[in-house]
Structure formats: structure tokens, C-alpha cells
Amino acid sequence: MSFLLLLEKQNVKDKKNKRVKNAVKAIIIKDGKIAVIQKAEDNKIYYTLPGGSQKKFEDMESALKRECMEEIDCEINIKTLLFIREYIGKNHEFKTRDADIHKVEFFFLCEIKESEKIKNGIKPDKTQIDVLFIEIEKLEKYNFYPKGIIEKIKYVKMNKNIYLGDIN
């Protein structure tokens, strides 16, 4: 393989690692509890909100609905955008692993039908174990990410759209 071809492949790889990625997250609150995904990675259990990356040419609403079907097997009704969070991996606790990650996450308040039951969806994440509701008041006792929105979730009804900046 020629040097120029190797260099071109490296440039493509470098450009891919440096792009900013959009992600969408669902905040589903029911009876004082929030829907979360339980995950396991590196022998550690942690919790996140349902959602994931937006695909090229996919609008955010479609991305969030797709991600919720894949992860929690529920159709959602998207109510409003609550938070926008940046995650610049090199600035946080996982800086060794996430040094090249820069993403912008959009957190939407969502509802599920009264009759819907959340469970592992049709295409769960590789690290996904379970889906459950956790009491919002006890959320800080769990290894929940992003940690920086826990307090904001408690007061979700009072908040308007908020840019949260680069938080862990």
C-alpha cells in the first residue's frame, strides 16, 4: 500500500474522530420516577436515559422515537426540548477512553402511553442489561449519567430550555 493511500486513510479516520456528534435523550417521568437504562461495562453498573445518536439525514424527533423503540420498546410522545448538553470527553472522568469524543445531546421531555410497559427493546445497546423506573429523589444514589442533570431533572416542570454546557 502506498504511503499516500495510508495517509489518506489516516486523515479519514482522524476527521471521523474529530467531528461533533448529535445525540437525543428521552426524559420520561411517571409517578415521580424516571425511565432509565441499566448498563454494564468494565464490570461496573451504571444508568443512562433512553436515546442515542442521530443518523445522517434523520431529524431529531425520528431519531428519538427510533432509539426508544430499540432500547425500551415503547412509542413515545415528544413534548418539549428541556436541556442541551455538551460532552467533551477529554474534560471528564473518562478522559482516557473518551478523549476524542465531542457530542451535543438534546434532552426531550417525553411521555409513554399509560398502557405501555418499558422493557428491553428490539435492538438494545450492547451494554444494556435492563430498563426500569427509578425514583427521581433517589437518582443521585445510583451511578447515573450525566450526573450534572440530576438536580435539573428534579425541577423539570419549572425549567425552560437550558444550555447546560460541557458537563459530566
N, CA, C and O of each residue as an XYZ file, in Angstrom:
672
protein
N       0.858     -1.182      0.000
C       0.000      0.000      0.000
C       0.897      1.236      0.000
O       1.872      1.306      0.748
N       0.564      2.194     -0.832
C       1.403      3.388     -0.939
C       1.263      4.261      0.303
O       0.275      4.187      1.034
N       2.283      5.089      0.518
C       2.293      5.996      1.647
C       1.118      6.974      1.567
O       0.482      7.266      2.580
N       0.828      7.481      0.354
C      -0.278      8.433      0.189
C      -1.623      7.805      0.523
O      -2.482      8.455      1.117
N      -1.809      6.549      0.146
C      -3.050      5.851      0.463
C      -3.189      5.660      1.974
O      -4.271      5.848      2.531
N      -2.097      5.289      2.632
C      -2.111      5.148      4.093
C      -2.423      6.487      4.764
O      -3.207      6.552      5.711
N      -1.800      7.548      4.263
C      -2.028      8.878      4.810
C      -3.477      9.304      4.620
O      -4.084      9.880      5.523
N      -4.035      9.018      3.436
C      -5.431      9.355      3.163
C      -6.364      8.609      4.113
O      -7.308      9.196      4.642
N      -6.107      7.318      4.333
C      -6.932      6.536      5.272
C      -6.840      7.115      6.681
O      -7.851      7.202      7.377
N      -5.639      7.512      7.112
C      -5.456      8.093      8.437
C      -6.215      9.412      8.546
O      -6.840      9.681      9.572
N      -6.169     10.241      7.495
C      -6.890     11.520      7.514
C      -8.387     11.299      7.634
O      -9.058     12.022      8.371
N      -8.922     10.315      6.923
C     -10.353     10.000      7.020
C     -10.672      9.582      8.445
O     -11.672     10.023      9.010
N      -9.831      8.733      9.036
C     -10.043      8.277     10.415
C      -9.984      9.462     11.373
O     -10.837      9.585     12.251
N      -8.989     10.338     11.218
C      -8.846     11.492     12.100
C     -10.049     12.419     11.981
O     -10.544     12.914     12.994
N     -10.528     12.661     10.766
C     -11.684     13.535     10.576
C     -12.916     12.940     11.247
O     -13.711     13.663     11.847
N     -13.073     11.633     11.147
C     -14.223     10.967     11.759
C     -14.189     11.134     13.277
O     -15.220     11.413     13.889
N     -13.028     10.969     13.885
C     -12.898     11.076     15.337
C     -13.122     12.490     15.844
O     -13.498     12.682     17.000
N     -12.896     13.480     14.994
C     -12.954     14.869     15.441
C     -14.302     15.538     15.220
O     -14.500     16.675     15.646
N     -15.216     14.865     14.573
C     -16.481     15.534     14.301
C     -17.367     15.551     15.549
O     -17.290     14.667     16.402
N     -18.189     16.556     15.626
C     -19.141     16.671     16.723
C     -20.352     15.822     16.353
O     -20.849     15.878     15.228
N     -20.815     15.038     17.317
C     -21.927     14.121     17.081
C     -23.151     14.601     17.857
O     -23.030     15.042     19.000
N     -24.324     14.516     17.241
C     -25.575     14.830     17.926
C     -26.168     13.556     18.520
O     -26.077     12.479     17.930
N     -26.770     13.694     19.684
C     -27.497     12.588     20.303
C     -28.783     13.145     20.906
O     -28.861     14.323     21.253
N     -29.786     12.283     21.024
C     -31.077     12.666     21.595
C     -31.371     11.750     22.778
O     -31.049     10.562     22.749
N     -31.987     12.312     23.820
C     -32.305     11.558     25.035
C     -33.739     11.836     25.450
O     -34.244     12.947     25.288
N     -34.392     10.802     25.991
C     -35.779     10.926     26.447
C     -35.821     11.016     27.971
O     -35.248     10.181     28.670
N     -36.498     12.026     28.465
C     -36.774     12.142     29.897
C     -38.246     11.760     30.053
O     -39.149     12.526     29.718
N     -38.453     10.557     30.570
C     -39.805     10.015     30.739
C     -40.069      9.899     32.230
O     -39.462      9.076     32.917
N     -40.979     10.728     32.726
C     -41.281     10.760     34.162
C     -42.706     10.269     34.369
O     -43.643     10.703     33.699
N     -42.836      9.350     35.320
C     -44.147      8.777     35.626
C     -44.216      8.508     37.131
O     -43.398      7.765     37.674
N     -45.185      9.110     37.789
C     -45.396      8.905     39.234
C     -44.125      9.156     40.054
O     -43.800      8.383     40.955
N     -43.415     10.234     39.738
C     -42.215     10.599     40.497
C     -40.992      9.750     40.191
O     -39.977      9.840     40.881
N     -41.091      8.921     39.148
C     -39.973      8.065     38.753
C     -39.566      8.393     37.324
O     -40.370      8.889     36.535
N     -38.302      8.108     37.000
C     -37.779      8.377     35.665
C     -37.316      7.077     35.018
O     -36.713      6.225     35.671
N     -37.603      6.938     33.733
C     -37.189      5.741     32.990
C     -35.689      5.815     32.713
O     -35.194      6.827     32.214
N     -34.974      4.751     33.034
C     -33.530      4.676     32.797
C     -33.161      3.327     32.193
O     -33.907      2.352     32.285
N     -32.020      3.309     31.591
C     -31.461      2.070     31.056
C     -30.309      1.665     31.960
O     -29.407      2.460     32.225
N     -30.344      0.434     32.428
C     -29.257     -0.102     33.247
C     -28.245     -0.747     32.302
O     -28.600     -1.560     31.449
N     -26.985     -0.371     32.469
C     -25.925     -0.889     31.605
C     -24.781     -1.438     32.444
O     -24.628     -1.093     33.616
N     -23.977     -2.302     31.821
C     -22.786     -2.848     32.471
C     -21.618     -2.726     31.507
O     -21.700     -3.127     30.346
N     -20.542     -2.169     32.009
C     -19.337     -2.008     31.206
C     -18.141     -2.016     32.151
O     -18.166     -1.376     33.203
N     -17.102     -2.739     31.772
C     -15.899     -2.841     32.607
C     -16.246     -3.271     34.034
O     -15.694     -2.743     34.998
N     -17.157     -4.225     34.160
C     -17.601     -4.762     35.456
C     -18.236     -3.715     36.361
O     -18.207     -3.861     37.583
N     -18.803     -2.672     35.788
C     -19.486     -1.629     36.557
C     -20.894     -1.447     36.013
O     -21.121     -1.477     34.804
N     -21.834     -1.259     36.931
C     -23.228     -0.988     36.575
C     -23.430      0.528     36.582
O     -22.980      1.218     37.497
N     -24.103      1.031     35.565
C     -24.453      2.451     35.525
C     -25.785      2.618     34.809
O     -26.304      1.679     34.205
N     -26.329      3.826     34.885
C     -27.667      4.106     34.363
C     -27.623      5.339     33.470
O     -26.924      6.311     33.757
N     -28.384      5.279     32.386
C     -28.486      6.412     31.466
C     -29.947      6.572     31.041
O     -30.797      5.730     31.332
N     -30.203      7.643     30.365
C     -31.534      7.861     29.810
C     -31.645      7.163     28.465
O     -30.640      6.991     27.775
N     -32.850      6.760     28.081
C     -33.030      6.182     26.748
C     -32.669      7.211     25.676
O     -32.912      8.406     25.839
N     -32.097      6.736     24.599
C     -31.757      7.613     23.495
C     -30.420      7.237     22.894
O     -29.781      6.277     23.325
N     -30.008      7.988     21.908
C     -28.745      7.690     21.256
C     -28.458      8.643     20.120
O     -29.035      9.726     20.026
N     -27.555      8.216     19.261
C     -27.049      9.070     18.182
C     -28.065      9.286     17.071
O     -28.846      8.404     16.714
N     -28.015     10.479     16.553
C     -28.819     10.843     15.401
C     -28.070     10.385     14.148
O     -26.870     10.624     14.014
N     -28.779      9.730     13.238
C     -28.182      9.294     11.984
C     -28.196     10.438     10.973
O     -28.994     11.369     11.075
N     -27.307     10.347     10.007
C     -27.247     11.357      8.954
C     -28.605     11.435      8.247
O     -29.187     10.411      7.888
N     -29.091     12.638      8.057
C     -30.368     12.959      7.402
C     -31.601     12.551      8.217
O     -32.713     12.591      7.693
N     -31.434     12.169      9.459
C     -32.547     11.806     10.331
C     -32.844     13.003     11.228
O     -31.932     13.540     11.857
N     -34.105     13.431     11.299
C     -34.423     14.540     12.198
C     -34.429     14.024     13.636
O     -34.546     12.821     13.872
N     -34.304     14.930     14.582
C     -34.176     14.546     15.988
C     -35.387     13.790     16.504
O     -35.243     12.823     17.252
N     -36.569     14.218     16.114
C     -37.783     13.542     16.578
C     -37.789     12.079     16.122
O     -38.076     11.181     16.914
N     -37.479     11.847     14.873
C     -37.423     10.474     14.347
C     -36.333      9.667     15.039
O     -36.522      8.489     15.343
N     -35.194     10.302     15.287
C     -34.083      9.623     15.956
C     -34.485      9.179     17.362
O     -34.193      8.056     17.773
N     -35.150     10.062     18.087
C     -35.539      9.733     19.457
C     -36.601      8.633     19.487
O     -36.543      7.732     20.323
N     -37.553      8.709     18.589
C     -38.581      7.663     18.526
C     -37.953      6.314     18.169
O     -38.319      5.290     18.746
N     -37.018      6.307     17.231
C     -36.330      5.071     16.847
C     -35.535      4.517     18.018
O     -35.619      3.327     18.323
N     -34.768      5.370     18.669
C     -33.943      4.930     19.800
C     -34.799      4.360     20.932
O     -34.422      3.365     21.550
N     -35.935      4.975     21.207
C     -36.806      4.464     22.276
C     -37.398      3.103     21.920
O     -37.529      2.242     22.789
N     -37.753      2.903     20.664
C     -38.239      1.573     20.248
C     -37.114      0.546     20.391
O     -37.338     -0.562     20.878
N     -35.923      0.912     19.973
C     -34.781     -0.006     20.033
C     -34.404     -0.354     21.472
O     -34.082     -1.505     21.768
N     -34.443      0.628     22.359
C     -33.937      0.427     23.718
C     -34.992      0.084     24.760
O     -34.734     -0.734     25.644
N     -36.181      0.693     24.678
C     -37.192      0.464     25.729
C     -38.515     -0.068     25.198
O     -39.477     -0.201     25.954
N     -38.571     -0.371     23.914
C     -39.741     -0.982     23.274
C     -41.028     -0.194     23.521
O     -42.082     -0.773     23.785
N     -40.927      1.143     23.429
C     -42.102      1.990     23.642
C     -42.193      3.082     22.592
O     -41.190      3.662     22.176
N     -43.425      3.344     22.177
C     -43.675      4.520     21.371
C     -43.772      5.696     22.331
O     -44.390      5.603     23.391
N     -43.159      6.790     21.947
C     -43.167      7.964     22.818
C     -43.875      9.122     22.145
O     -43.993      9.191     20.922
N     -44.342     10.032     22.991
C     -44.883     11.299     22.549
C     -43.897     12.355     23.046
O     -43.716     12.522     24.253
N     -43.263     13.064     22.119
C     -42.266     14.069     22.487
C     -42.981     15.378     22.807
O     -43.716     15.916     21.980
N     -42.755     15.880     24.015
C     -43.442     17.094     24.479
C     -42.630     18.361     24.177
O     -43.111     19.246     23.470
N     -41.404     18.453     24.708
C     -40.615     19.679     24.536
C     -39.134     19.409     24.788
O     -38.764     18.462     25.483
N     -38.315     20.250     24.216
C     -36.876     20.211     24.473
C     -36.619     20.855     25.827
O     -37.042     21.985     26.072
N     -35.924     20.136     26.709
C     -35.642     20.660     28.047
C     -34.218     21.166     28.200
O     -33.999     22.271     28.695
N     -33.252     20.364     27.779
C     -31.844     20.686     28.011
C     -31.026     20.411     26.757
O     -31.376     19.573     25.926
N     -29.930     21.142     26.653
C     -28.902     20.841     25.658
C     -27.599     20.734     26.432
O     -27.233     21.641     27.179
N     -26.909     19.630     26.249
C     -25.672     19.373     26.982
C     -24.551     19.083     26.002
O     -24.732     18.351     25.029
N     -23.404     19.658     26.266
C     -22.214     19.281     25.517
C     -21.417     18.306     26.358
O     -21.361     18.419     27.583
N     -20.808     17.357     25.693
C     -19.896     16.435     26.370
C     -18.601     16.429     25.581
O     -18.541     15.921     24.461
N     -17.575     16.995     26.175
C     -16.238     16.994     25.592
C     -15.427     16.036     26.449
O     -14.961     16.386     27.534
N     -15.268     14.816     25.938
C     -14.723     13.710     26.710
C     -13.427     13.994     27.441
O     -13.249     13.536     28.569
N     -12.522     14.732     26.832
C     -11.214     14.978     27.450
C     -11.303     15.795     28.735
O     -10.321     15.894     29.470
N     -12.462     16.379     29.016
C     -12.636     17.224     30.206
C     -13.228     16.488     31.403
O     -13.434     17.097     32.453
N     -13.510     15.183     31.269
C     -14.263     14.497     32.313
C     -13.596     13.212     32.796
O     -12.495     12.866     32.368
N     -14.279     12.523     33.687
C     -13.695     11.364     34.357
C     -13.271     10.231     33.426
O     -12.411      9.428     33.790
N     -13.856     10.152     32.240
C     -13.491      9.097     31.290
C     -12.569      9.639     30.198
O     -12.608      9.177     29.057
N     -11.735     10.629     30.561
C     -10.914     11.307     29.553
C      -9.955     10.383     28.817
O      -9.624     10.641     27.659
N      -9.507      9.326     29.452
C      -8.616      8.394     28.766
C      -9.369      7.678     27.651
O      -8.867      7.566     26.533
N     -10.545      7.206     27.946
C     -11.358      6.471     26.975
C     -12.053      7.391     25.978
O     -12.169      7.051     24.801
N     -12.516      8.555     26.438
C     -13.353      9.438     25.626
C     -12.630     10.684     25.106
O     -13.280     11.667     24.750
N     -11.316     10.655     25.061
C     -10.542     11.853     24.691
C     -10.946     12.440     23.345
O     -10.889     13.656     23.168
N     -11.352     11.608     22.398
C     -11.704     12.088     21.059
C     -13.202     12.336     20.881
O     -13.644     12.647     19.775
N     -13.980     12.205     21.938
C     -15.432     12.344     21.808
C     -15.872     13.770     22.119
O     -15.490     14.353     23.134
N     -16.670     14.304     21.234
C     -17.329     15.589     21.451
C     -18.742     15.429     20.900
O     -18.936     15.264     19.696
N     -19.721     15.479     21.795
C     -21.095     15.346     21.333
C     -21.990     16.382     21.986
O     -21.707     16.899     23.066
N     -23.068     16.661     21.297
C     -24.096     17.569     21.805
C     -25.343     16.720     21.976
O     -25.812     16.083     21.032
N     -25.876     16.720     23.198
C     -27.063     15.912     23.499
C     -28.261     16.820     23.733
O     -28.170     17.851     24.400
N     -29.384     16.404     23.163
C     -30.633     17.136     23.276
C     -31.591     16.287     24.111
O     -31.940     15.172     23.721
N     -32.011     16.813     25.253
C     -32.870     16.089     26.190
C     -34.308     16.582     26.035
O     -34.598     17.766     26.211
N     -35.194     15.655     25.705
C     -36.595     15.982     25.472
C     -37.478     15.365     26.556
O     -37.280     14.214     26.946
N     -38.446     16.133     27.037
C     -39.469     15.591     27.916
C     -40.418     14.779     27.044
O     -40.938     15.278     26.046
N     -40.638     13.528     27.427
C     -41.468     12.621     26.638
C     -42.475     11.918     27.527
O     -42.325     11.872     28.748
N     -43.498     11.375     26.897
C     -44.488     10.561     27.594
C     -44.634      9.240     26.872
O     -44.384      9.131     25.672
N     -45.048      8.231     27.637
C     -45.449      6.960     27.031
C     -46.917      6.748     27.386
O     -47.424      7.311     28.356
N     -47.577      5.939     26.595
C     -48.986      5.653     26.873
C     -49.116      4.956     28.217
O     -48.232      4.205     28.631
N     -50.209      5.208     28.880
C     -50.489      4.611     30.188
C     -50.373      3.085     30.130
O     -49.896      2.463     31.078
N     -50.800      2.497     29.045
C     -50.811      1.034     28.914
C     -49.447      0.446     28.555
O     -49.250     -0.764     28.669
N     -48.503      1.289     28.123
C     -47.176      0.801     27.704
C     -46.337      0.389     28.908
O     -46.359      1.042     29.952
N     -45.614     -0.681     28.749
C     -44.671     -1.153     29.769
C     -43.277     -1.098     29.168
O     -43.040     -1.632     28.085
N     -42.346     -0.447     29.878
C     -40.988     -0.387     29.353
C     -40.279     -1.711     29.613
O     -40.472     -2.353     30.645
N     -39.460     -2.094     28.654
C     -38.656     -3.314     28.763
C     -37.544     -3.212     27.726
O     -37.554     -2.304     26.895
N     -36.594     -4.126     27.768
C     -35.556     -4.114     26.741
C     -36.212     -4.154     25.375
O     -37.117     -4.950     25.124
N     -35.743     -3.290     24.504
C     -36.353     -3.124     23.197
C     -35.882     -4.116     22.160
O     -35.236     -5.120     22.462
N     -36.230     -3.798     20.921
C     -35.968     -4.697     19.800
C     -34.494     -4.712     19.383
O     -34.041     -5.647     18.723
N     -33.748     -3.669     19.773
C     -32.329     -3.591     19.415
C     -31.587     -2.848     20.529
O     -31.100     -1.737     20.317
N     -31.501     -3.459     21.714
C     -30.856     -2.767     22.838
C     -29.360     -2.560     22.582
O     -28.752     -3.259     21.772
N     -28.789     -1.596     23.283
C     -27.343     -1.380     23.206
C     -26.610     -2.630     23.681
O     -27.148     -3.421     24.457
N     -25.384     -2.799     23.211
C     -24.578     -3.982     23.582
C     -24.370     -4.098     25.087
O     -24.289     -5.204     25.620
N     -24.282     -2.966     25.770
C     -24.027     -2.970     27.212
C     -25.308     -2.929     28.047
O     -25.245     -2.942     29.276
N     -26.457     -2.880     27.395
C     -27.743     -2.742     28.085
C     -28.150     -4.038     28.784
O     -28.113     -5.119     28.195
N     -28.544     -3.904     30.066
C     -28.999     -5.048     30.857
C     -30.514     -5.030     31.026
O     -31.191     -6.036     30.818
N     -31.038     -3.846     31.412
C     -32.440     -3.759     31.776
C     -32.931     -2.328     31.580
O     -32.148     -1.408     31.341
N     -34.235     -2.168     31.687
C     -34.891     -0.864     31.643
C     -35.802     -0.806     32.862
O     -36.544     -1.749     33.136
N     -35.743      0.298     33.588
C     -36.559      0.401     34.791
C     -36.876      1.850     35.117
O     -36.306      2.774     34.537
N     -37.794      2.031     36.053
C     -38.100      3.354     36.585
C     -37.427      3.483     37.945
O     -37.518      2.586     38.782
N     -36.752      4.605     38.153
C     -36.075      4.904     39.426
C     -36.700      6.172     39.996
O     -36.996      7.111     39.257
N     -36.897      6.195     41.309
C     -37.426      7.391     41.958
C     -36.467      8.552     41.721
O     -35.266      8.439     41.964
N     -37.005      9.655     41.251
C     -36.170     10.822     40.949
C     -35.417     11.292     42.183
O     -34.250     11.671     42.088
N     -36.062     11.271     43.324
C     -35.424     11.742     44.562
C     -34.238     10.869     44.987
O     -33.415     11.307     45.792
N     -34.137      9.652     44.463
C     -33.040      8.747     44.819
C     -32.006      8.591     43.697
O     -31.088      7.777     43.803
N     -32.156      9.358     42.645
C     -31.317      9.212     41.460
C     -29.825      9.383     41.755
O     -28.991      8.685     41.178
N     -29.496     10.305     42.648
C     -28.067     10.530     42.955
C     -27.420      9.347     43.680
O     -26.194      9.290     43.775
N     -28.209      8.408     44.189
C     -27.666      7.214     44.844
C     -27.243      6.154     43.830
O     -26.574      5.180     44.172
N     -27.648      6.363     42.575
C     -27.308      5.436     41.505
C     -26.125      5.994     40.724
O     -25.847      7.192     40.777
N     -25.449      5.141     40.018
C     -24.350      5.569     39.157
C     -24.969      6.042     37.834
O     -24.861      5.373     36.806
N     -25.616      7.204     37.888
C     -26.391      7.747     36.773
C     -25.573      8.782     35.999
O     -24.865      9.602     36.584
N     -25.688      8.723     34.677
C     -25.022      9.698     33.815
C     -26.023     10.292     32.836
O     -26.898      9.583     32.338
N     -25.905     11.569     32.560
C     -24.926     12.511     33.082
C     -25.308     12.990     34.483
O     -26.451     13.372     34.738
N     -24.341     12.960     35.367
C     -24.573     13.341     36.759
C     -25.046     14.794     36.878
O     -25.832     15.131     37.763
N     -24.556     15.641     35.978
C     -24.852     17.068     36.037
C     -26.302     17.448     35.819
O     -26.673     18.597     36.057
N     -27.134     16.518     35.375
C     -28.549     16.895     35.166
C     -29.471     16.371     36.261
O     -30.673     16.635     36.227
N     -28.939     15.641     37.222
C     -29.800     15.068     38.270
C     -30.626     16.144     38.969
O     -31.845     16.009     39.079
N     -29.993     17.193     39.434
C     -30.726     18.257     40.134
C     -31.722     18.944     39.204
O     -32.808     19.336     39.631
N     -31.356     19.086     37.953
C     -32.242     19.741     36.997
C     -33.469     18.886     36.699
O     -34.558     19.417     36.481
N     -33.300     17.580     36.689
C     -34.430     16.677     36.457
C     -35.452     16.801     37.588
O     -36.658     16.715     37.353
N     -34.968     17.004     38.809
C     -35.873     17.133     39.960
C     -36.830     18.320     39.797
O     -37.942     18.313     40.326
N     -36.384     19.329     39.062
C     -37.186     20.538     38.906
C     -37.611     20.741     37.457
O     -37.761     21.871     36.992
N     -37.800     19.641     36.760
C     -38.063     19.677     35.329
C     -39.281     20.504     34.951
O     -39.277     21.126     33.888
N     -40.291     20.537     35.748
C     -41.508     21.275     35.411
C     -41.296     22.785     35.465
O     -42.032     23.538     34.826
N     -40.295     23.230     36.224
C     -40.026     24.662     36.332
C     -39.055     25.154     35.267
O     -39.042     26.342     34.946
N     -38.254     24.268     34.723
C     -37.214     24.663     33.773
C     -37.762     24.943     32.390
O     -38.751     24.351     31.956
N     -37.106     25.843     31.724
C     -37.332     26.091     30.302
C     -36.122     25.485     29.593
O     -35.287     24.839     30.227
N     -36.030     25.687     28.310
C     -34.890     25.166     27.572
C     -33.606     25.735     28.151
O     -33.469     26.950     28.301
N     -32.663     24.854     28.478
C     -31.441     25.268     29.153
C     -30.239     24.680     28.436
O     -30.204     23.480     28.166
N     -29.243     25.521     28.123
C     -27.969     25.041     27.618
C     -27.112     24.755     28.836
O     -26.809     25.665     29.608
N     -26.719     23.512     29.018
C     -26.011     23.116     30.222
C     -24.492     23.212     30.081
O     -23.785     23.130     31.085
N     -23.979     23.381     28.887
C     -22.529     23.468     28.714
C     -21.886     22.094     28.753
O     -22.565     21.081     28.584
N     -20.591     22.055     28.974
C     -19.795     20.835     28.981
C     -19.806     20.250     30.385
O     -18.963     20.593     31.214
N     -20.774     19.354     30.654
C     -20.900     18.762     31.989
C     -20.738     17.257     31.916
O     -20.957     16.658     30.864
N     -20.353     16.639     33.031
C     -20.168     15.189     33.115
C     -21.471     14.529     33.470
O     -21.530     13.306     33.590
